[in-house]
Amino acid sequence: MAKTPKEYFLEDDFNCAETTLRALNDAYDLGISEDEMKLVGGFGGGLGCGKTCGILCGAVAGIGRMMISERAHATENLKETCAGCVAKFEEKFGSTDCETLKSNYFDKDTRCLYLVENGIELVKDYIENTAKENRKA
């Protein structure tokens, strides 16, 4: 049975990028293996240095898995879909920068749980309303 983002993030101690990709894998049956999940591990904490939010990194990885059949350059609307997701995230949370987001949303007990839960919901809503028609066959 799929876990909640809170369980992945707080109980299992996955970072924001890992939690996001796991939640998308659960929601859309992307078939991402445990070994493949490790590919996004370094994206948490804003690529480990406070830059681009790991939630977005995990989301873009999930979108790529949904849309790409052969390679990114041959995938129609991939750039637009990823850029649209990033724009929606920035519109809602005010930034895509981890350090800026942490200054507004970080909690010492739950870390970035608020952002993780709400960011994943935003991404899923975006996928359902925008990116779903672009999923690979």
N, C-alpha and C positions, 0 to 999 in steps of 0.2 A: 504494500500500500504506500502511496506517495506521502511524503512528509510535507509539512507546512514550511514556508520560508523561515519562520521563527525557529522551528526545530532544526533545520539545516544550519542556520546562522548561529544560534545560541547554544543549542544542545550538542550538535555535532561539530561545532566550531569551524565551519567552512567560512571562507571570506565572502565578501559581497559579490564578486564575480562568479565564484563557484556556486553560491546559493542561487543566483539569478539563472545561471545555465541549468542547474539541477531543476529548478522550478519550471523552466520552459521545457525541458526534456520531459518532465512529468506531465505537463499540461498538453503538449502537442505530440507526445510519443515519438520523439526525434531519434530514438535508438542510439543515443550517445552512451558509450560504454564507460565504466568506472575509470579505465585507463585513459580514455580520451578526455574525461573531465579534468584530468591533471593539466591539460594544455592551457586552461584559463587561470590556474593557480597564481601565477605571477602578476595577474591583472588587478588583483585586489589592492586596496589602499592607494588607488590612483596610480596604478602601475608600480606600486611599491615606493613611490616618491611624491605622492600627493597631487599628481596631475589628473588626467581623465578618470572620472568616477568608474570604479570597477563594475558597478551595476550596468552601466552603458557598455562596457567591454563584454560582459557576459551576455547582454542582450544582443549585441551585434554578432557575437559568435553564434547565438541561437538562430538569429535571422539568416545568417549565412548557411547554417545547416538546413534550414527550411527551404531556401531558395536555390542554392547552387547545386547544379547537377554535375557539371564538369569542372568549371573554374570561374572565378569571379568576373573576369573580363568578358566572358561569354554569357553572363547572366543579366538578362534584361531587367531594368528597374532596381537592381541591387543597391547602387549608390544612392538613388533617390529614397529608397525604403529605409536604409540605414540613416541617412541624413534627416529624414522626417522623424524618425524615432528620437534621435538626438535633440532635434528642435522641440519636440513635445516635452521631453524631459527638462530641458533648459527653461522652457516656458513655465512649467509647473513648479520647479524647485529653484529657479533663479540662477543656476550655474550648471556647468558640467565638470567643474574643477573640484576634485576631492577635498582639498584643503578648505576651499570656500564653503562647500557643503557641510563639512565637519564643523566648521565654526558656527553654523546655523542649526545643525540637526544632531550632532553627536551627543550621546548621553553616556556617562561613565559606567552605568550598569548594563545598558543594552547596546552600547556602541552605536552603530548606524541602523539599528533595526527599523526605526520609523522610515528611513529612506529605502531600505531594502524591501520592506513589505509594500510600501506605496509605489516605489519605482517599478517593482515587478508587476503590480496591478496596472500601472500606466502602460508598460510595455505590452502586456497581454491585451489590453484594450486597443492599443495601437495596432497590434497584429490582427486582432479580430476585425477591426474596422478599416484597415488600410492594407496591410501586408498579406492577408490571407489569400487573396486572389493571385498573389505572386509565388505561392508555395510551389516547389518543384513537384512534378508528377510522380 
